[in-house]
């Protein structure tokens, strides 16, 4: 699948100066681990529902509680949601360190650094898990800021977190691009007033039709996303 542009609403900046990366499924190739952890969480709760990559992609949405309700075909009460979410994260922590960076990601991060752009990570993974995960991959030094979830909130939409992330960065929105892998990333970027590229490898959390329907440019992978970004003047050093 080649990189492709979308309508005018998804236009990329004429000059890029900052890239905000999503983590799970974007920089980290962990879709298999996410599906596995979901399966384990359901099994531990006594729920007899087979979760495959195909069924995951067909139903995935945010908030995650609604996604689980789609998979199960019924409402989920608060206590059941909390238990499932806790079980998911407990299992994910056990298997996340088996995951590698997405193909070409390490080289792309270095290339962006060499271009003089800045980079950051804005993730919906709990920050206590995110920071060690980024450190394990040896790439933390590429980012001027790394933000995950703080507190007990889980599984919601990214918009508020992305707005807060941008507020801390102080970058120029017109030169900033979010790179993610879910429709929620595109919705958050639009709400925050920045451009977005979504990745579609054909084996992510969404099916390709859903990704292409998000109204933003789509790339087959991290290197293809970089190829879509236009060189700009490096931001002033602080």
C-alpha positions as a Markdown table, in Angstrom:
| # | Residue | x | y | z |
|---|---|---|---|---|
| 1 | Unk | 0.0 | 0.0 | 0.0 |
| 2 | Unk | 1.4 | 3.4 | -1.0 |
| 3 | Unk | 1.2 | 6.5 | 1.0 |
| 4 | Unk | -1.9 | 8.5 | -0.1 |
| 5 | Unk | -3.2 | 12.0 | 0.6 |
| 6 | Unk | -6.8 | 12.7 | 1.5 |
| 7 | Unk | -9.2 | 15.7 | 1.1 |
| 8 | Unk | -8.3 | 19.3 | 2.0 |
| 9 | Unk | -9.4 | 18.8 | 5.6 |
| 10 | Unk | -6.4 | 16.5 | 6.1 |
| 11 | Unk | -3.8 | 18.7 | 4.4 |
| 12 | Unk | -0.3 | 18.5 | 5.8 |
| 13 | Unk | 1.7 | 21.6 | 6.6 |
| 14 | Unk | 3.8 | 23.3 | 4.0 |
| 15 | Unk | 6.7 | 23.2 | 6.4 |
| 16 | Unk | 7.0 | 20.6 | 9.2 |
| 17 | Unk | 8.8 | 21.5 | 12.5 |
| 18 | Unk | 7.5 | 19.1 | 15.1 |
| 19 | Unk | 6.2 | 15.5 | 15.0 |
| 20 | Unk | 4.0 | 14.0 | 17.7 |
| 21 | Unk | 4.1 | 10.3 | 17.8 |
| 22 | Unk | 1.5 | 7.9 | 19.1 |
| 23 | Unk | 3.2 | 4.9 | 20.8 |
| 24 | Unk | 1.2 | 1.7 | 20.8 |
| 25 | Unk | 0.7 | 0.4 | 17.2 |
| 26 | Unk | 2.6 | 3.4 | 15.8 |
| 27 | Unk | 6.2 | 3.5 | 17.0 |
| 28 | Unk | 5.8 | 0.2 | 18.9 |
| 29 | Unk | 4.7 | -2.9 | 16.9 |
| 30 | Unk | 2.5 | -4.3 | 19.6 |
| 31 | Unk | -0.9 | -5.1 | 18.0 |
| 32 | Unk | -0.3 | -8.9 | 18.6 |
| 33 | Unk | 0.4 | -8.2 | 22.3 |
| 34 | Unk | -2.8 | -6.0 | 22.6 |
| 35 | Unk | -5.0 | -8.7 | 21.1 |
| 36 | Unk | -3.3 | -11.4 | 23.3 |
| 37 | Unk | -3.8 | -9.3 | 26.4 |
| 38 | Unk | -7.5 | -8.7 | 25.6 |
| 39 | Unk | -8.0 | -12.4 | 25.1 |
| 40 | Unk | -6.4 | -13.2 | 28.5 |
| 41 | Unk | -8.5 | -10.5 | 30.2 |
| 42 | Unk | -11.7 | -12.0 | 28.9 |
| 43 | Unk | -10.7 | -15.5 | 29.8 |
| 44 | Unk | -9.8 | -14.5 | 33.3 |
| 45 | Unk | -13.2 | -13.0 | 33.6 |
| 46 | Unk | -14.9 | -16.2 | 32.5 |
| 47 | Unk | -16.0 | -14.6 | 29.2 |
| 48 | Unk | -16.0 | -17.1 | 26.3 |
| 49 | Unk | -15.4 | -14.8 | 23.4 |
| 50 | Unk | -12.6 | -15.5 | 20.9 |
| 51 | Unk | -10.6 | -12.4 | 20.1 |
| 52 | Unk | -8.6 | -12.5 | 16.8 |
| 53 | Unk | -6.9 | -9.7 | 14.9 |
| 54 | Unk | -9.8 | -9.7 | 12.5 |
| 55 | Unk | -12.5 | -9.4 | 15.1 |
| 56 | Unk | -10.5 | -6.8 | 17.0 |
| 57 | Unk | -10.1 | -4.6 | 13.9 |
| 58 | Unk | -13.8 | -5.0 | 13.0 |
| 59 | Unk | -15.0 | -3.7 | 16.4 |
| 60 | Unk | -12.3 | -1.4 | 17.7 |
| 61 | Unk | -13.2 | 2.0 | 18.9 |
| 62 | Unk | -12.7 | 4.4 | 21.8 |
| 63 | Unk | -13.7 | 4.5 | 24.5 |
| 64 | Unk | -12.4 | 1.0 | 25.1 |
| 65 | Unk | -15.4 | 0.2 | 27.3 |
| 66 | Unk | -17.6 | 0.6 | 24.2 |
| 67 | Unk | -15.2 | -1.5 | 22.2 |
| 68 | Unk | -15.5 | -4.3 | 24.8 |
| 69 | Unk | -19.3 | -4.0 | 24.6 |
| 70 | Unk | -19.1 | -4.4 | 20.8 |
| 71 | Unk | -17.0 | -7.5 | 21.2 |
| 72 | Unk | -19.3 | -9.0 | 23.8 |
| 73 | Unk | -22.6 | -7.8 | 22.3 |
| 74 | Unk | -23.9 | -6.5 | 25.6 |
| 75 | Unk | -23.5 | -3.7 | 28.1 |
| 76 | Unk | -20.6 | -3.8 | 30.6 |
| 77 | Unk | -21.1 | -2.5 | 34.1 |
| 78 | Unk | -18.6 | -0.3 | 35.9 |
| 79 | Unk | -17.1 | -3.0 | 38.1 |
| 80 | Unk | -16.8 | -5.4 | 35.2 |
| 81 | Unk | -15.1 | -2.7 | 33.1 |
| 82 | Unk | -12.6 | -1.9 | 35.9 |
| 83 | Unk | -11.8 | -5.6 | 36.3 |
| 84 | Unk | -11.3 | -6.2 | 32.6 |
| 85 | Unk | -9.2 | -3.1 | 32.2 |
| 86 | Unk | -7.0 | -4.1 | 35.1 |
| 87 | Unk | -6.6 | -7.6 | 33.8 |
| 88 | Unk | -5.7 | -6.3 | 30.3 |
| 89 | Unk | -2.9 | -4.0 | 31.6 |
| 90 | Unk | -1.6 | -6.7 | 34.0 |
| 91 | Unk | -1.2 | -9.1 | 31.1 |
| 92 | Unk | 0.1 | -6.5 | 28.7 |
| 93 | Unk | 2.9 | -5.6 | 31.1 |
| 94 | Unk | 4.0 | -9.2 | 31.1 |
| 95 | Unk | 4.4 | -9.4 | 27.3 |
| 96 | Unk | 5.1 | -5.9 | 26.1 |
| 97 | Unk | 8.9 | -6.3 | 26.4 |
| 98 | Unk | 8.7 | -8.9 | 23.6 |
| 99 | Unk | 7.6 | -6.2 | 21.2 |
| 100 | Unk | 9.9 | -4.4 | 18.8 |
| 101 | Unk | 9.8 | -1.0 | 17.3 |
| 102 | Unk | 7.8 | -0.7 | 14.0 |
| 103 | Unk | 9.8 | -1.4 | 10.9 |
| 104 | Unk | 12.0 | 1.6 | 10.1 |
| 105 | Unk | 11.0 | 3.6 | 13.2 |
| 106 | Unk | 14.5 | 3.8 | 14.7 |
| 107 | Unk | 15.9 | 5.1 | 11.4 |
| 108 | Unk | 13.1 | 7.6 | 10.9 |
| 109 | Unk | 13.5 | 9.1 | 14.4 |
| 110 | Unk | 17.2 | 9.6 | 13.7 |
| 111 | Unk | 16.4 | 11.2 | 10.3 |
| 112 | Unk | 13.9 | 13.6 | 11.9 |
| 113 | Unk | 16.5 | 14.6 | 14.5 |
| 114 | Unk | 19.1 | 15.2 | 11.8 |
| 115 | Unk | 16.6 | 17.4 | 9.9 |
| 116 | Unk | 16.5 | 19.7 | 13.0 |
| 117 | Unk | 12.8 | 19.0 | 13.8 |
| 118 | Unk | 11.7 | 18.2 | 17.3 |
| 119 | Unk | 9.7 | 15.1 | 18.3 |
| 120 | Unk | 7.5 | 14.0 | 21.2 |
| 121 | Unk | 5.2 | 11.1 | 22.2 |
| 122 | Unk | 1.6 | 11.4 | 23.3 |
| 123 | Unk | 0.1 | 8.1 | 24.3 |
| 124 | Unk | -3.0 | 6.7 | 26.0 |
| 125 | Unk | -0.8 | 4.1 | 27.8 |
| 126 | Unk | -0.4 | 4.8 | 31.5 |
| 127 | Unk | 2.7 | 6.9 | 31.9 |
| 128 | Unk | 4.2 | 4.5 | 34.5 |
| 129 | Unk | 4.2 | 1.9 | 31.7 |
| 130 | Unk | 5.0 | 4.2 | 28.8 |
| 131 | Unk | 8.3 | 5.8 | 30.1 |
| 132 | Unk | 10.0 | 2.4 | 30.9 |
| 133 | Unk | 8.8 | 1.1 | 27.5 |
| 134 | Unk | 10.4 | 4.0 | 25.6 |
| 135 | Unk | 13.6 | 3.7 | 27.7 |
| 136 | Unk | 13.8 | -0.1 | 26.9 |
| 137 | Unk | 13.8 | 0.7 | 23.2 |
| 138 | Unk | 16.7 | 3.1 | 23.7 |
| 139 | Unk | 15.0 | 6.0 | 21.9 |
| 140 | Unk | 14.0 | 8.3 | 24.8 |
| 141 | Unk | 16.7 | 10.8 | 23.8 |
| 142 | Unk | 14.9 | 11.6 | 20.6 |
| 143 | Unk | 11.9 | 13.2 | 22.3 |
| 144 | Unk | 11.5 | 16.6 | 23.9 |
| 145 | Unk | 8.5 | 15.3 | 25.9 |
| 146 | Unk | 6.8 | 12.0 | 26.6 |
| 147 | Unk | 3.3 | 12.0 | 27.9 |
| 148 | Unk | 1.1 | 9.1 | 28.9 |
| 149 | Unk | -2.0 | 8.8 | 31.1 |
| 150 | Unk | -1.8 | 9.9 | 34.7 |
| 151 | Unk | -4.2 | 8.9 | 37.4 |
| 152 | Unk | -6.9 | 6.2 | 37.2 |
| 153 | Unk | -8.6 | 7.3 | 34.0 |
| 154 | Unk | -8.3 | 4.6 | 31.3 |
| 155 | Unk | -9.5 | 3.8 | 27.8 |
| 156 | Unk | -11.0 | 7.2 | 26.9 |
| 157 | Unk | -10.4 | 9.6 | 23.9 |
| 158 | Unk | -7.1 | 11.3 | 23.3 |
| 159 | Unk | -8.2 | 14.9 | 22.6 |
| 160 | Unk | -7.8 | 16.3 | 26.1 |
| 161 | Unk | -4.4 | 14.6 | 26.5 |
| 162 | Unk | -3.2 | 15.9 | 23.2 |
| 163 | Unk | -4.3 | 19.4 | 23.9 |
| 164 | Unk | -2.5 | 19.3 | 27.2 |
| 165 | Unk | 0.6 | 17.8 | 25.5 |
| 166 | Unk | 0.6 | 20.7 | 23.0 |
| 167 | Unk | 0.3 | 23.2 | 25.8 |
| 168 | Unk | 3.4 | 21.8 | 27.5 |
| 169 | Unk | 5.4 | 21.8 | 24.2 |
| 170 | Unk | 4.7 | 25.3 | 23.1 |
| 171 | Unk | 5.2 | 24.4 | 19.4 |
| 172 | Unk | 3.7 | 26.1 | 16.4 |
| 173 | Unk | 0.5 | 24.1 | 15.6 |
| 174 | Unk | 0.8 | 25.0 | 11.9 |
| 175 | Unk | 4.0 | 23.1 | 11.6 |
| 176 | Unk | 3.1 | 20.2 | 13.8 |
| 177 | Unk | 1.9 | 16.7 | 12.6 |
| 178 | Unk | 0.5 | 13.9 | 14.7 |
| 179 | Unk | 1.4 | 10.4 | 13.5 |
| 180 | Unk | -0.9 | 7.7 | 14.8 |
| 181 | Unk | -2.8 | 4.5 | 13.9 |
| 182 | Unk | -6.4 | 5.0 | 15.1 |
| 183 | Unk | -9.3 | 7.1 | 14.1 |
| 184 | Unk | -9.2 | 8.6 | 17.6 |
| 185 | Unk | -5.7 | 10.0 | 16.8 |
| 186 | Unk | -7.2 | 11.7 | 13.8 |
| 187 | Unk | -10.1 | 13.1 | 15.8 |
| 188 | Unk | -7.8 | 14.3 | 18.5 |
| 189 | Unk | -5.5 | 16.0 | 16.0 |
| 190 | Unk | -8.4 | 17.7 | 14.3 |
| 191 | Unk | -9.8 | 18.9 | 17.6 |
| 192 | Unk | -6.4 | 20.2 | 18.7 |
| 193 | Unk | -5.9 | 22.1 | 15.4 |
| 194 | Unk | -2.9 | 20.1 | 14.0 |
| 195 | Unk | -2.4 | 17.8 | 11.0 |
| 196 | Unk | -2.4 | 14.0 | 11.2 |
| 197 | Unk | -1.1 | 11.0 | 9.3 |
| 198 | Unk | -2.5 | 7.6 | 10.1 |
| 199 | Unk | -0.6 | 4.4 | 9.5 |
| 200 | Unk | -2.3 | 1.5 | 7.8 |
| 201 | Unk | -0.2 | -1.7 | 7.6 |
| 202 | Unk | -3.2 | -3.8 | 6.9 |
| 203 | Unk | -2.8 | -5.5 | 10.3 |
| 204 | Unk | -3.4 | -2.7 | 12.8 |
| 205 | Unk | -6.2 | -2.0 | 15.3 |
| 206 | Unk | -8.6 | -0.8 | 12.6 |
| 207 | Unk | -9.4 | -2.2 | 9.2 |
| 208 | Unk | -8.2 | -0.3 | 6.2 |
| 209 | Unk | -11.6 | 1.0 | 5.2 |
| 210 | Unk | -12.0 | 2.6 | 8.6 |
| 211 | Unk | -8.5 | 4.2 | 8.5 |
| 212 | Unk | -9.1 | 5.6 | 5.0 |
| 213 | Unk | -12.5 | 7.0 | 6.1 |
| 214 | Unk | -10.9 | 9.2 | 8.8 |
| 215 | Unk | -10.3 | 12.1 | 6.5 |
| 216 | Unk | -6.5 | 12.4 | 6.9 |
| 217 | Unk | -3.5 | 11.3 | 4.9 |
| 218 | Unk | -2.7 | 7.6 | 5.2 |
| 219 | Unk | 0.7 | 5.9 | 5.0 |
| 220 | Unk | 1.7 | 2.2 | 4.9 |
| 221 | Unk | 4.3 | 2.6 | 7.7 |
| 222 | Unk | 6.6 | 4.9 | 9.6 |
| 223 | Unk | 9.1 | 5.5 | 6.7 |
| 224 | Unk | 6.2 | 6.2 | 4.3 |
| 225 | Unk | 4.8 | 8.8 | 6.8 |
| 226 | Unk | 8.2 | 10.5 | 6.9 |
| 227 | Unk | 8.2 | 10.7 | 3.1 |
| 228 | Unk | 4.9 | 12.7 | 3.3 |
| 229 | Unk | 6.3 | 15.4 | 5.6 |
| 230 | Unk | 7.6 | 18.5 | 3.9 |
| 231 | Unk | 11.0 | 19.9 | 5.1 |
| 232 | Unk | 10.7 | 23.1 | 7.1 |
| 233 | Unk | 12.9 | 25.6 | 8.9 |
| 234 | Unk | 14.1 | 24.1 | 12.2 |
| 235 | Unk | 12.6 | 25.6 | 15.3 |
| 236 | Unk | 14.7 | 28.1 | 17.3 |
| 237 | Unk | 16.8 | 26.5 | 19.9 |
| 238 | Unk | 15.8 | 27.3 | 23.5 |
